Amino acid sequence: GIGGATSQFGIGGQFVVIHNNTIHDNGDYPLGRGCTNGECDANSMTTSTGAQNVWFVDNTNYNIQGDCLGVLSDTLPVATGIFIGRNICHDVHEDFVDIKSGIDVILSENTMWGLPTTTNGAFNIHANEPSRIIQDTWILYNKVFDSGLHGIHSYSGTVRTYAIGNIV
């Protein structure tokens, strides 16, 4: 859809595995019509408030108007135990991975390319509202090409973010 926060896989449950899916042409990519203040939010896959032990593994995402993957919780309880591994994301309008609130999030062995230079970057990690908590984020052995302004952008209230073995 155009405008508003949408997601092809929006997960708020527990013990969920999203595996081996292809998600493409979500929203009005690449034009971005219907975006509000640069936010398009026609996302590919996201978690929401209270998500626990959710895995996004071996998925392919392309031509996405919003974020490829998002860990999003604007209220308590915060999403916990999120694993994002071996996904391919390319040609997205916002961020490859946008973490706004989450505890124990692992991003491992993802391959990503094709961000516009106006985005925050491949991994955008920020707790910029009082209700958001980001703690213990592991960014491991990812490959990122054409990553916008930043490869890994961790700021505003994040606690213990580790980046190991990435090619950016």
PyMOL commands that set and color helices and strands:
alter all, ss='L'
color gray80, all
select strands_A, chain A and resi 6-11+14-19+22-26+42-47+52-57+60-64+69-71+80-85+88-92+97-99+102-108+111-115+123-126+134-140+143-147+152-155+158-164
alter strands_A, ss='S'
color yellow, strands_A
deselect
rebuild
show_as cartoon
